[in-house]
């Protein structure tokens, strides 16, 4: 096949799957495909699932666990007892007038677990509650001055973890990974909480039929 025709066909196949992808994204994508042809017995602990979607799920799971291995121990040095405590502080800081249920749902926790996390942060004086002027039955959560200092320290420590975990990835590869996964994250972040009340078989039919 003529090389120009082959290139056009490859671009057409990429554009069909990634209609918002740029030419730069296409070249990154092709480079990654070429790298994947190189066998590596250490990949995924040597147990590689047969399907690409299974491999992706396993990569995400293993990377998350590896990341936590480093991050949680580091956060404990500044009295942040779990990664959830950091996520809650970060979420509270970046949400306008959040209520408890807002923070819990945004982090996909069960109500009881989320309330325990918030209670721990309150006992450490990292957060405080104030009256909601629009709803006297609920309260707004805010970071205390100490909570803001702790959050800043979290950012600094986790930036070090990021540098360690992703130092062998180029910025282009990181940006491409974000671009490919972003639509999935946006979609399911918007429906995952409400889907808790739906039988999975119903969700499966909705997404696959």
N, C-alpha and C positions, 0 to 999 in steps of 0.2 A: 504494500500500500504506500502511496505517495506520502511523504512525511507531513506535508502541509495538510493533506486530507485527514491524516491520522490526528494531527493536532486539533483541527476543527472539530472532529468527532469527539475527541476527549473533552474539549471545551463545552460542546453541546450537552454531553452527558453530565458534566459538572453543573452547568447552568440549570439543567432540569431539576437536579436535586437541591441546588442552592441558588435560587433565583436572585437573591440579593448579594451574592458573592461577587467580589471584584476580581480583576485579572490577577492582582497580587495574591488573593485568596486561592485562586486556581493553581498558581505555581507552588504555593506552600502545600496545597493538597496533594499535588502530584509528587512533590518531594517526599512527603510523609508516606505515600503509597510505596514509593521505591524503597524507602528505609524498611518498611514492614516486610519486604521480601527476604530480609536477612534473618535467618533462624536464630533464636536465642532460648536456650533451654532453661534460663533463669527467669524468663518472663512468667509472671503470675504464679510464682512459686513452683514452676514446672508443670502445673496442672492447668492447661489452657482449654477453656470451653470450646465446643465445636462451632458455635454461631457468633457472628460479630457483635450482636446486641448483648449476648451473654458475656463476651469478653469485655465490652465497655462497662457493663454493670460491675463486673469483678474488679476492673481497674479502679473505678470510682470508689468502690468499697475499700479496697486495699490501700489506696492513697489516703483516704479519709482516716483510716486506722493508723497508718504510719504518721500522718500529720499530727493526730491527737497524741501519739506516743511522745513526740517532742514537745508539743505545745502545752499539754496539760501540766507536765512536770515543771515547765518554765513558769507558767502562770501561778502555780502554787507558791513560788518564791515571793510573790507580791500579794498573797492572801486572796487570790482568786481560786476558789476550790474546784471549779469545773469549767469546761469550755462553754457550757450553757450560761454560766454567770457572766462571762465576757459577752456572749451574744445578747443577753438581756440588757446589759449596760449599754452596749452599742445601739441596740434597737430603741431603747428609751431615749437616748441622746439624739437620735436621728429621726424621731417621730414627733410630730406636733401634738401636744396634749394627749399622750397615750393613756388608755385605761389598762387595767391588768389583763383583761381578756384579749385586748389588742396584741399585747406583747406575747402572751401565751400562744395565741393562734398563729402569729407571724413566725414563731419558732417551732410550730407543729408539735407542741407538747400536749399531753393530757392536762386537764384543768388542775387536778390534784398535784401533779409533778410541777407544773408551772407556778402554782401558789407557793410551794415549798422553796423554789428557787428565789422567788421574789421576797419571801420571808427571810431567807438567809442574807440577801443583799440589804434588806432593811435593818436587820440586827447588826450588820457590820457598819451601818450608817453610810452606806453607799447610795441609797435612794431614800426618798421621803414621799409622803402622800399629801395632797392638798385637795380642797373641795373643788368639785366640778361645778362651775357657775351655771352650766346649762342643764345639769342633771344632779339634783341634790342627793340622789340615791347612790351615786358612784363617786369615785375619786380619781384624780389625775396623778400619775407617777412622774417624778422628776429625779434627776441625779443631784446628789449633794455636791458640795465643792470637793469633798474627798472622793466621791464617786467619779467625778470628772478627772481628777488626778490619776485615779486607778485606771480609768479607761485609756488615758494618754499613755500610761506605762504599758498597758496591754498592747497597744498599737506598736510601740517600740520593740517589745519582745517578739511579737508575732511577725514583725517585719524581718527579724533575724531568722525565724523559722522558715519564712518564705524564701529567703536568700539561700538557705541550706537545701531545701527540698527542690527548688526550681532553678538552681544555678546552672544546670546543664541544658536547660531549654532556652532557645533564643527568644527574644521578645516577639518576633514574628510568629513563632510556634505557639506561644502563650496566647497571643491575640487571636490566632486562628481557632485555638481550642475554645476560647471564650465565645467567639462568634458562632461556632457550631453548636455549643451547648446552651447558649443564651435562650433561644426560643423554647427549648424543653423546660428550662427552669421557670421562665415567665408563665408558660401555660399551666404547669402543675402547681406552682406557688399559688395561683389564683383559684384552684379547685380542690387541692388536697384536703383542706380542713373540712369542707362540706362533703367530700367523698368518704369521710370517716363513717358517715351515716348510711352509706350506700353499699349493698353487697358487691363484692369484687366482680362476680360474674356479670352483674349489670354494667359495671364500669368497663369490663372487658368488651362486652358487646357494643357499648357506646363508642369505644375507641377503635375497634377493629372491623366493624361491619359497615 
